[in-house]
Amino acid sequence: MTNTRSTITVDPEAVAKAPQVEKGVVLMSHPKIVFMYPSWFVSILAGFYLYFFGHEADPTRFSIDVASGLGWTFLIVFSLNLVVLAFDFPRSTSLLLFAVIAALVLGAFLLIDFQPNLLPAVHQWINSMHPVANSTFYLLFATVMGLIFLTVAITSRFDYWEVRPNELLHHHGVLSDLERFSSPNLRIDKEINDIFEFVLLRSGRLILHPSQERKAIVLDNIFFINRKEEAITKLLGALQVQVREPGA
């Protein structure tokens, strides 16, 4: 797990005199379902391929091998997505352990496939499996996931945080309710709890500590978290540099 901490100290009098900015750094927290987008992409590709090139209506031209290959591809990507949602991989050692286990499983699968006499019963069982789905299945899955992603995108617009040089704003509700917190002396903690989530969407957790609030503000699954942290530090740090100028 990676933790970084940034502390910005600003003179309150200088903050009061500083010019207001209309837009700050927007922080949106997202549910973990957003990490399912690889399965969504695979379902779209598989659905359109089978619909236009799969010859589903003509059994004489329909290729069971192609359909089975698409089925295995979807199942593998979908299973990996579920692993990302179910478990955290906070360190490189956990990622290495997962890679070793996956390599062992794949190696055993290939060994049994190329050496049928090693375990004939298992080889026969593997060859009997043909996970085949038609284009309707893939496109329905893609439609449901697309509606979920669209709902997440809409609801996130009604609940987000905005960091400005002078204040921390919480926008929430359909009617755009607004809460204000003091931004000076804001402490920021960044945590990257899952390597896979960071790889997929550069996602992580930001913990905001307003100076006059007892409870910390925890925002999970912030996209491009390094860029957001850098922007916040630059935004608040620019005011700090302005305060320290001679004659200010």
Helices and strands as residue ranges (DSSP letters): E 2-7, H 12-17, E 25-27, G 32-36, H 37-53, H 64-86, H 92-114, H 120-127, H 135-156, E 159-163, E 167-172, E 177-182, E 187-192, H 195-201, E 204-209, E 217-222, H 225-243
